[in-house]
Amino acid sequence: MPDESRSPAAELLRIEDLHVSFATDAGPAPAVRGVSLSVAAGEALALVGESGSGKTVTARSVLGLLPGSAAAGGRVLLRHGDAGLVDVLGADRRTLRELRGTAAAMVFQEPSTALNPVFPIGWQLTEGLRAHGWGTRASRRARAIELLDQVGIPEPDRRAASYPHQLSGGQQQRAVIAMALALGARLLVADEPTTSLDVTVQAGILDLLRRLRDESDTALLLITHNMGVVADLADRVAVMRAGLIVEQAPVRELFAAPQHPYTRQLLAAVPDFGAAPARPEPPAATPADPSAATPADPSAATPADPSAATPADPSAEAPAGPPVVAARGLTVDYPGRLGRRPFRAVDGVDLEIRAGEVLGLVGGSGSGKTTIGRALAGLTGVTGGSLRVLGEELGGAARRRRPRQGGRLGFVFQDPATSFDPRLTIGACVAEPLRVHRPELDGPAVAARVRELLAQVRLPDGTADRHPHELSGGQRQRASLARALALDPELVIADEPTSALDVSVQARVLELFTRLQRELGFAALFVSHDLAVVERVADRVTVLHQGRVVETGPTARVLGDPRHAYTRQLIAALPVPDPDRQAERRAALLSRRQTGATPA
């Protein structure tokens, strides 16, 4: 960690009174208004704030990556070798070309868009070296292998010949970081570098960035909305809102005593794993003794025998009457291409969802979470086993039939922008299930129901007449929830509904989801890789690993007293929004890795 009394010579980046606006038909639209900050060698500065606060625009200005429609003022001073501090905003194209990659480099949010799918990883690593006239072909290849090894990619000489699609998401992000380091950049600008990664992969990327900071004196400008990541990695924090920096402080000081009301609001919205009790277990549907399900008797919510919550007997806690969802030995295969063997995404899964309860389905990327959700909705075929949804068998001999649940099932997709037709208004999108499944309703009745639904999810008047691109991410997700509830479903499947949202918007969407679920009484499958979110909304949790259930039970038991090593690994890798607690968790995780209790 850098010394608090930094000398000007230690500064790698200094931004002074930065203003950025974008040309629109209605005139200039300000995005950044008078931002000033600095980053020293060996320091990590986190730039946080909600969507549209100006974080990414500020970050892109550091490398002169603003679009032609942008007008920028102020100074962005970047240290460049013997030349000292160079003003990026006043630099010509040749100077910018020299600065990029050598003085500073960008690590983008989505590695799949930063990597070219038609070239091997090694070739892409050497591309910048070639452009800057660096070494011979053999020395460039050796440098590429060295970089892959430096960022922790196994078998770097073999992986250099791999294409991006042949690497996991975490390996792709490591390759992007290697590209940023290729020319010896002393400042890395990381724009949401872990947002699309699950917690175990995220922990590895954060470890890599920390090692670069501590061992190589690399400076980090970290753009993120994940306050757990901030607590884990940052030395200082700058909070942005509406293009302004409203607060700037050392990380421990900011978390312990935030001064600005917006900072306090931002921290209050963060789901803090383990800091609050999990959602209580709902009472059984028809208890023999009505008092058995009251809060006065904790044993009513948690079985006396812990083994009752293991995958061996998923029906042990089920109330009388048929469950909304019952899977036994559920198997889903994806066909192999070009004669290759099929890929088994879900392997012998048993699970149940009771009427009126929320089941959280958690696991890493590729664990089969989304596949199970799609199978329940009839969007993915079942290969083997039994799957009964809302009384209809979707597995076995019935697996080739289209499910007939109709309006009894709703689906909330991860990215509503891709699930809405951009040509239709929000009102038309929400009305679509009504027109398909309730043809007896006339136009005025449909319009009235749409108005009722949009009011129910707290969207303002006039939203029905707007198009999807005119709404914010949080508003689109609310509209997606309204569409899922249009037909009063008995079951709602929510696939990562908040993963793309910043923390303040996420908190409002989660509060809305929980309130509507309790008011309307629908059952839900809540798919997520964020354990803090699942802890807040789920009655029970099922943990998936490589297509199999490794643990299931009441939320408080599974997340508070995990029995399986993989569940413990997920919990240990989750960053919490408290620098002191997170430092303790990181030390414990490192100790477990050194003793072999947790895989690296």
NUSEVO-558779 format. One record per residue (C-alpha): x, z, y; residue in one letter. Coordinates in steps of 0.02 Angstrom, whole numbers, padded with zeros to 5 digits, always signed. Layout:
XZYa
...
***
This chain:
+00000+00000+00000m
+00072-00046+00170p
+00121+00083+00297d
-00015+00123+00423e
+00105+00100+00569s
+00139-00084+00542r
+00262-00175+00650s
+00210-00344+00724p
+00345-00426+00615a
+00251-00367+00460a
+00093-00461+00510e
+00062-00620+00412l
-00105-00656+00496l
-00175-00610+00666r
-00344-00671+00726i
-00381-00646+00911e
-00556-00667+00986d
-00610-00803+00864l
-00770-00895+00909h
-00845-01029+00796v
-01006-01125+00824s
-01086-01273+00735f
-01169-01422+00817a
-01354-01438+00775t
-01499-01540+00844d
-01556-01384+00937a
-01384-01356+01014g
-01230-01253+00964p
-01265-01119+00832a
-01140-00975+00842p
-01071-00918+00673a
-00923-00809+00726v
-00921-00714+00892r
-00759-00635+00951g
-00680-00583+00786v
-00508-00499+00795s
-00412-00436+00644l
-00240-00436+00563s
-00166-00429+00388v
+00009-00366+00348a
+00124-00408+00203a
+00075-00312+00047g
-00096-00267+00118e
-00271-00307+00057a
-00402-00323+00193l
-00582-00340+00134a
-00704-00435+00243l
-00880-00382+00195v
-01056-00416+00254g
-01218-00498+00203e
-01246-00684+00180s
-01232-00778+00345g
-01127-00642+00429s
-00981-00762+00459g
-00861-00701+00323k
-00826-00870+00243t
-00817-00961+00411v
-00686-00836+00467t
-00589-00857+00305a
-00591-01047+00314r
-00528-01045+00492s
-00367-00964+00430v
-00320-01125+00340l
-00399-01246+00462g
-00536-01292+00339l
-00683-01292+00460l
-00792-01449+00455p
-00796-01578+00594g
-00959-01507+00662s
-00874-01341+00703a
-00804-01295+00874a
-00678-01151+00871a
-00599-01048+01008g
-00478-00903+01015g
-00319-00894+00911r
-00283-00890+00724v
-00098-00847+00707l
-00018-00874+00537l
+00163-00829+00499r
+00261-00980+00440h
+00442-00944+00394g
+00568-00959+00535d
+00436-01034+00650a
+00355-00864+00668g
+00169-00855+00707l
+00087-01027+00719v
-00086-01052+00796d
-00190-01139+00663v
-00326-01192+00785l
-00200-01287+00892g
-00098-01359+00748a
-00089-01545+00711d
-00125-01618+00538r
+00058-01620+00487r
+00081-01436+00530t
-00079-01389+00439l
-00017-01482+00285r
+00144-01380+00291e
+00051-01216+00315l
-00072-01239+00172r
+00003-01177+00011g
+00164-01113+00089t
+00105-00989+00222a
-00069-00959+00152a
-00178-01023+00011a
-00363-01014-00034m
-00439-00946-00194v
-00617-01014-00201f
-00771-00927-00270q
-00812-01049-00408e
-00660-01108-00508p
-00757-01248-00592s
-00775-01333-00422t
-00594-01300-00371a
-00522-01380-00529l
-00531-01566-00566n
-00616-01589-00736p
-00521-01749-00780v
-00342-01683-00764f
-00250-01552-00868p
-00217-01382-00789i
-00028-01409-00786g
-00045-01575-00694w
-00156-01493-00562q
-00030-01352-00538l
+00109-01477-00504t
+00004-01584-00386e
+00042-01475-00234g
+00226-01467-00283l
+00235-01657-00288r
+00147-01672-00119a
+00278-01558-00040h
+00424-01649-00124g
+00465-01501-00234w
+00596-01528-00372g
+00600-01648-00518t
+00462-01684-00643r
+00542-01568-00771a
+00565-01427-00645s
+00385-01445-00585r
+00321-01429-00764r
+00431-01277-00790a
+00361-01202-00630r
+00182-01234-00690a
+00215-01143-00854i
+00299-01001-00759e
+00146-00984-00645l
+00024-00982-00791l
+00127-00846-00871d
+00134-00749-00706q
-00056-00744-00692v
-00076-00686-00872g
-00137-00841-00964i
-00082-00831-01147p
+00023-00971-01223e
+00057-01048-01051p
+00154-01197-01120d
+00005-01247-01227r
-00126-01205-01096r
-00037-01316-00969a
-00101-01464-01071a
-00280-01397-01077s
-00423-01464-00971y
-00528-01344-00864p
-00677-01346-00984h
-00563-01285-01123q
-00527-01123-01028l
-00641-00972-01010s
-00711-00927-00838g
-00579-00792-00816g
-00438-00909-00867q
-00503-01041-00746q
-00497-00915-00603q
-00321-00864-00654r
-00271-01048-00650a
-00343-01064-00474v
-00239-00912-00420i
-00086-00992-00500a
-00117-01150-00396m
-00126-01042-00239a
+00042-00963-00283l
+00130-01125-00328a
+00219-01149-00161l
+00253-00965-00130g
+00108-00925-00013a
+00127-00750+00058r
-00058-00735+00105l
-00202-00767-00017l
-00375-00793+00057v
-00492-00751-00088a
-00673-00800-00057d
-00783-00702-00180e
-00654-00727-00320p
-00748-00623-00451t
-00932-00653-00408t
-00966-00769-00555s
-00869-00664-00682l
-00930-00524-00796d
-00858-00350-00772v
-00722-00357-00904t
-00654-00523-00841v
-00674-00463-00661q
-00567-00310-00700a
-00427-00423-00762g
-00433-00531-00604i
-00430-00376-00493l
-00280-00310-00591d
-00191-00476-00561l
-00225-00474-00374l
-00169-00293-00363r
-00007-00333-00455r
+00028-00479-00336l
+00001-00364-00187r
+00106-00220-00253d
+00248-00314-00340e
+00264-00473-00235s
+00213-00403-00065d
+00074-00534-00059t
-00058-00506+00074a
-00241-00525+00028l
-00390-00570+00137l
-00532-00531+00018l
-00706-00598+00056i
-00837-00507-00048t
-01008-00424-00049h
-00963-00313-00199n
-00922-00141-00130m
-00855-00087-00299g
-00723-00224-00286v
-00684-00165-00108v
-00660+00015-00167a
-00549-00045-00309d
-00432-00163-00216l
-00441-00150-00026a
-00326-00051+00089d
-00432-00084+00244r
-00609-00148+00270v
-00687-00251+00409a
-00878-00255+00411v
-00961-00411+00483m
-01139-00437+00542r
-01210-00586+00635a
-01036-00654+00672g
-00967-00490+00740l
-00851-00360+00665i
-00953-00201+00686v
-00829-00082+00603e
-00650-00086+00542q
-00562+00059+00454a
-00450+00111+00307p
-00550+00100+00146v
-00562+00286+00108r
-00610+00327+00287e
-00746+00195+00290l
-00825+00248+00125f
-00814+00434+00168a
-00877+00426+00347a
-00949+00257+00400p
-00978+00253+00588q
-01091+00103+00617h
-01274+00109+00562p
-01257-00060+00476y
-01108+00002+00373t
-01208+00153+00320r
-01354+00039+00275q
-01239-00075+00175l
-01164+00069+00076l
-01334+00148+00045a
-01396-00015-00033a
-01257-00023-00163v
-01312+00024-00340p
-01186+00160-00387d
-01166+00171-00576f
-01181+00348-00641g
-01217+00424-00470a
-01405+00433-00496a
-01510+00465-00652p
-01564+00313-00748a
-01746+00259-00741r
-01846+00382-00847p
-01913+00329-01016e
-02097+00282-01003p
-02223+00380-01105p
-02279+00312-01272a
-02434+00203-01270a
-02542+00324-01370t
-02453+00491-01392p
-02530+00612-01514a
-02510+00752-01387d
-02535+00699-01204p
-02413+00832-01146s
-02277+00762-01257a
-02235+00626-01130a
-02225+00735-00975t
-02061+00764-00884p
-02068+00947-00939a
-02022+00893-01115d
-01861+00788-01109p
-01866+00760-01296s
-02017+00649-01273a
-01909+00518-01187a
-01753+00532-01295t
-01758+00542-01486p
-01688+00700-01561a
-01585+00598-01683d
-01463+00484-01587p
-01457+00362-01732s
-01637+00318-01694a
-01572+00214-01548a
-01450+00109-01648t
-01477-00074-01695p
-01507-00025-01875a
-01685+00027-01833d
-01745-00055-01673p
-01925-00003-01703s
-01885+00183-01714a
-01943+00218-01536e
-02088+00095-01529a
-02263+00163-01495p
-02414+00124-01601a
-02478-00054-01589g
-02387-00220-01594p
-02240-00244-01474p
-02242-00383-01345v
-02080-00453-01418v
-02014-00425-01593a
-01857-00513-01657a
-01787-00489-01832r
-01625-00576-01880g
-01644-00696-01733l
-01518-00838-01743t
-01491-00980-01619v
-01366-01121-01648d
-01316-01258-01527y
-01275-01423-01612p
-01093-01475-01617g
-01039-01636-01533r
-00947-01781-01612l
-00964-01711-01787g
-00908-01536-01743r
-00987-01382-01821r
-01135-01302-01731p
-01098-01158-01613f
-01189-00996-01654r
-01241-00918-01489a
-01355-00783-01561v
-01316-00708-01731d
-01444-00599-01821g
-01515-00506-01672v
-01650-00372-01692d
-01741-00313-01536l
-01912-00258-01474e
-01997-00246-01305i
-02146-00132-01290r
-02297-00160-01179a
-02258-00105-01001g
-02071-00071-01024e
-01914-00153-00955v
-01777-00193-01080l
-01606-00224-01003g
-01502-00351-01097l
-01317-00336-01052v
-01153-00410-01111g
-01009-00520-01057g
-01012-00707-01023s
-01053-00803-01182g
-01130-00652-01269s
-01298-00739-01293g
-01400-00650-01158k
-01471-00805-01074t
-01498-00893-01241t
-01609-00750-01300i
-01709-00756-01139g
-01733-00943-01156r
-01783-00923-01340a
-01917-00796-01291l
-01986-00920-01164a
-01985-01062-01291g
-01853-01157-01190l
-01724-01148-01330t
-01762-01177-01514g
-01741-01039-01643v
-01627-01082-01790t
-01665-00935-01904g
-01746-00765-01919g
-01912-00710-01849s
-01961-00708-01665l
-02135-00651-01617r
-02181-00662-01432v
-02353-00607-01370l
-02421-00619-01545g
-02355-00795-01579e
-02219-00832-01706e
-02082-00942-01632l
-01958-00932-01776g
-01960-00991-01956g
-02082-01131-01994a
-02154-01119-01818a
-01991-01152-01728r
-02029-01335-01698r
-02197-01300-01615r
-02214-01281-01430r
-02263-01101-01387p
-02441-01073-01327r
-02414-00920-01218q
-02470-01015-01063g
-02490-00899-00917g
-02451-00743-01018r
-02263-00764-00986l
-02166-00781-00823g
-01984-00829-00796f
-01872-00782-00648v
-01717-00893-00648f
-01542-00843-00590q
-01535-00973-00452d
-01708-01012-00380p
-01634-01153-00277a
-01614-01254-00437t
-01784-01206-00510s
-01886-01259-00357f
-01924-01442-00321d
-01841-01469-00151p
-01975-01596-00104r
-02117-01470-00121l
-02165-01329-00005t
-02150-01150-00067i
-02339-01142-00075g
-02345-01294-00190a
-02206-01222-00300c
-02296-01055-00320v
-02462-01145-00353a
-02390-01254-00491e
-02427-01135-00637p
-02603-01109-00570l
-02638-01295-00567r
-02569-01318-00744v
-02647-01166-00830h
-02800-01132-00720r
-02877-01304-00692p
-03046-01224-00658e
-02982-01156-00491l
-03021-01266-00340d
-02905-01295-00193g
-02963-01150-00084p
-02952-01028-00231a
-02775-01084-00270v
-02723-01070-00087a
-02798-00895-00077a
-02704-00840-00234r
-02541-00911-00164v
-02565-00814-00002r
-02600-00656-00103e
-02443-00681-00209l
-02329-00713-00060l
-02397-00558+00026a
-02370-00460-00134q
-02184-00501-00133v
-02176-00464+00054r
-02141-00639+00119l
-02198-00672+00298p
-02348-00777+00347d
-02307-00961+00354g
-02187-00956+00206t
-02305-01063+00102a
-02278-01209+00222d
-02088-01202+00216r
-01971-01291+00096h
-01847-01201-00020p
-01694-01246+00085h
-01774-01162+00237e
-01774-00992+00151l
-01630-00871+00126s
-01569-00830-00049g
-01667-00668-00053g
-01826-00752+00009q
-01810-00889-00123r
-01791-00756-00258q
-01949-00668-00194r
-02041-00834-00203a
-01976-00859-00379s
-02046-00689-00427l
-02213-00735-00346a
-02221-00893-00452r
-02179-00794-00610a
-02323-00673-00572l
-02450-00808-00525a
-02547-00795-00689l
-02535-00605-00711d
-02413-00618-00858p
-02393-00487-00993e
-02207-00525-01007l
-02081-00573-00872v
-01906-00636-00914i
-01782-00610-00771a
-01615-00697-00800d
-01482-00625-00683e
-01609-00621-00540p
-01493-00533-00416t
-01318-00590-00465s
-01305-00717-00323a
-01372-00600-00188l
-01277-00486-00070d
-01302-00299-00091v
-01432-00270+00046s
-01540-00415-00014v
-01511-00363-00195q
-01574-00187-00159a
-01735-00254-00083r
-01767-00374-00228v
-01736-00236-00356l
-01853-00117-00264e
-01985-00254-00259l
-01964-00295-00445f
-01978-00111-00495t
-02131-00080-00386r
-02224-00233-00449l
-02180-00195-00630q
-02252-00020-00616r
-02406-00077-00519e
-02448-00226-00630l
-02385-00153-00794g
-02301-00308-00865f
-02161-00295-00993a
-01994-00370-00943a
-01830-00430-01016l
-01701-00402-00878f
-01542-00500-00915v
-01387-00447-00818s
-01201-00414-00829h
-01212-00281-00692d
-01233-00112-00776l
-01269-00025-00610a
-01419-00140-00583v
-01481-00117-00762v
-01465+00071-00745e
-01583+00063-00596r
-01722-00045-00671v
-01720-00032-00862a
-01809+00090-00978d
-01701+00040-01126r
-01539-00059-01144v
-01475-00177-01278t
-01290-00222-01275v
-01236-00392-01341l
-01062-00446-01392h
-01022-00618-01463q
-01204-00650-01505g
-01236-00485-01594r
-01318-00321-01544v
-01188-00182-01543v
-01294-00044-01466e
-01472-00012-01408t
-01572+00138-01348g
-01639+00227-01194p
-01545+00183-01036t
-01486+00361-01001a
-01416+00378-01177r
-01331+00208-01194v
-01251+00210-01021l
-01222+00398-01014g
-01160+00425-01191d
-01108+00255-01264p
-01070+00252-01450r
-00993+00079-01472h
-00818+00035-01411a
-00878-00124-01324y
-01009-00028-01224t
-00875+00094-01171r
-00764-00053-01122q
-00902-00128-01013l
-00931+00038-00926i
-00745+00071-00901a
-00720-00101-00821a
-00862-00081-00696l
-00796-00043-00520p
-00891+00093-00426v
-00912+00100-00235p
-00803+00253-00209d
-00613+00231-00187p
-00568+00401-00261d
-00684+00388-00412r
-00629+00209-00439q
-00444+00257-00437a
-00480+00386-00572e
-00578+00259-00676r
-00439+00131-00657r
-00309+00257-00715a
-00417+00304-00864a
-00443+00120-00909l
-00255+00088-00899l
-00223+00238-01011s
-00351+00175-01139r
-00268+00004-01139r
-00095+00079-01165q
-00158+00179-01314t
-00251+00029-01384g
-00424+00107-01362a
-00480-00036-01248t
-00419-00217-01262p
-00321-00282-01113a
***
